[in-house]
Amino acid sequence: MSGDMGAPAQLDHLVVMADTLEAGVSWCERTLGITPAAGGAHPLMGTHNRLINVSGAAFARAYLEIIAIDPEAQPTRAAPLRRWFDMDDDALRTEVAQNGPRLIHWVVSVPDLAHVHAEWSRLGIDRGAVLEASRPTPDGLLQWQITVRDDGRRLFDGCLPTLIQWGAQHPVQSLPASGVQLQSLHLAHPEAPRLEQALHAAHLPPGELATTMTTAHAPAPVLRATFSTPRGPVTLSNR
């Protein structure tokens, strides 16, 4: 699949997991002050989503994904292979069901996924297989390549991004402006140096790492995103 090979690596989207998609929509309206745009279904994983365009000066092509397991769909990805983003993890599912939708992960778009995948392998990081995925949209079939481990794990407690390479279309191209813009992303982890090494190996622009994205050492993992919204600044966190 050919993407925009001239585009640099960049933050692509943030992942908020919800117990149900309806709960995710209600959470978004309460928290961000907007109703998310339509998304679609992922037959491979048995999940479905709603999307918000959060592009702006800090992150030129970014969106927020609210995702949930589709109770009416059976993944075409056969058991015992698990869904992406740890969505089959019992502890995570229980926490989200009890406490509400939560920021759990982020995804980086790269122009050459195979290259970054190999770089991470050399660092001893097994980000998983490169899968072909798609979902139908009113504008045609949206296609992408994405790294997913057989066990569905996110790695570095969600602070190490999943890698994605888009085909001819990107979701942001058909998403309306939302009035919400991502301003910054902060990562903290007990293995911060190794995490930073992996991010540099993904060829994220140094300026983006230094200003709108920061990493720090911490005893517990932190994934924190700050947005400007119609209700003022809002921060989402994995904790």
N, C-alpha and C positions, 0 to 999 in steps of 0.2 A: 504494500500500500504506500503510495507516495503522498507525503504531506508537504508543507511549505518548508523545503530544505534550507531556505535562506533565513528562516526565523530563528532567533536565539532560543536557548532554553529559558523558560519562564514559569512562574507560578501559573498554573492553569485553573485549578478550582479547589475549593475547600469542601469538605464532606461533613454534613451534619446528619447523624443517624436518628431516626424516629421510630417509635414502636409501630405506628401506623402512619400512612401518608396524611391522613386527615389530622392526626395529632401534630404532624410536622407543619401543616399549613396554619393551624391555629397558633402554634408556637411562634411562627414567623410573623403573623399579624400582631401578636402581643409584643414581641421582642423588637422587631425591626420596623414595625408600623406599615408594612406593605403585604400584599398578597402575592405569593410567588407565581411565576408564569408556569404554563403547562410544561411538563417534561415528557416522559414516556416510559416504556417498559423495557427491561433487559431480559430477554428470554434465556440467555445463557446462564444468568445468575438467579432468576426468579425474583428480581427486585424491580422497583419502579421509583420514579423521582419527580420532583418539582425543582425549578431552577430560578435563580435570580442573577441578573447581570450586575456585577459589582466592579466593573471596569472603571478606571479613572486615571488620573495622572500618575499614581504610584504603581498601578498594575494595569497595563494597557489592554489585556485580553483575559479577563478573569470572571469567574462566576461562582456562586454558592450553590451547592447541590444538597437538597434535602432528600434523603433516600430512606426507603423502608423495604422490608421483605413484603412481597406481594402475596397475600394469603390465597389468592386464586390461581397462582402460577407454580408450576413445578420446574425447577431449573433443568435446562437441557445439559448442563454440566453434571455428569453422572456422579453419584456418591461412590466412594467416600470423599471425592474432591469437594472442597468447601467454597462458600461464597467469598467474594472480595471483602476487604476492609474489616475482617474479623466479625462479620455480621452473623456468623453461626456460633460465635463464642457465647456460651450460656451466661457467664458473668456479665458480659457487656450487654447482652439482651435484657437481662434482669434489671440492670442499673438504668438503662434507658426507659424500660417499661415503668419503673418505679419513680424515677426522677425527671423524666421528660427528655426531649431531644437534646443532643449534645454534640459539640464539635469533636470529631474523633480522628480526623486525618486531613491530609492535603495531597495534591497531585501536581506534578511538574510535567509540562509539555516540553518534549525534546525533538529536535529535527532528525536525529538519527538514534532511535531507541536501541538498536542492536549494539551500537558503539558504547553508549553509556552502560548498558546492561553488562557488556564485557568488562568495562572499567571497574564496575562494582564487584564483579566476580573476582577480579584480580586483587581487590581489597578484602576479599573473604566475605563479601556480602551477597547472600543468595536472595535476590529480590523475586525469584520465581520465574515461571515460564512466561514467554511473550505470547499472548492470546490475541486472536482476531475477534472483535466484538462489534455489534451494530445494534441500532434500534430504528424503527420507522419513524419518520416525521412528516408533517404536511409538505415539506420542501424536498422530500426524498429520503433515501436511506443514509443515516448518519453512521459512519464507519471509523473505527480506530483500532490501534494496537495498544495493548496495556499489559503491564507486568502483574501477574497474580500467582502467588505461591499455591501449591496444592493444598496446604493447610489453611489458606486464606489469611495468614498473619500479616500484620502491617509492618512490623519491625521497629525497633527503637521506640516502642510504646506509641506508635503513630507519628513520631516526629520525623522519621525517614520517609520521604514521599514515595508514593507509587509513581511510576513513569508511564507516560502516555504519548503516543504519536498519532495525530489526527490525519484523516484522509482529506478529501477536497473541501469538506465543510467543517466548520467549528460551531458549537452551540451558540456562542456569543453573537454570531452573524445574524441570527434570527430572534435574539432576545431583545425586548424593548428596554430602554433606559429605565432604571428602577428608582432612582433617587437615593440609592444606597451605594457607597463606594468603599472598597477595601483600602485602608490607609496603611496598615502595617501588619506584619506577622512576626511573632516572637516565639523562639524555640528554646527550651531549656532541658538539659538531660544530663544524667550522671556520666555518660560517655560523649560529652560535647565535642572533644577534639576529633574523635572518629566520625561523628556525625558531620562536622564541618568538612572533613576530608572527603566524605561522600558527596556532599553538596557541591564542592569545588570540582570533583570529578565529573559531575553532571553538567559542568560548564555554565552554571548560573552566572549571570553578569556580576562582576565584583561590586559594582555600584549598588546593585539591588541587594546583595548580601549585606552591605555595609550600612545601608540607610533604611529601606523599607522592610528588610528582613534582618533579624538579629538572632544569634545563638549564644547561649551561656551555660555554664556548668551549674547544676542544681541536684540536690539529693533525690528529687522526684521529677519525672518528666512533665513538662508544661508545653502545651500548644495553645497559643493565645493570638486571636485576631481582633483588630480594632477597625471599626467602620464608622463612617459618617452616614447618618440616616435622617429621615424627616423628623425624628424625635431627638436628634442630637447624637453625640458619640455613643456607640454601643460596643462593648467588648464581649467576645465569645471565647470560652476556654474549655479545655478538656477536663478541668477539675472544678 
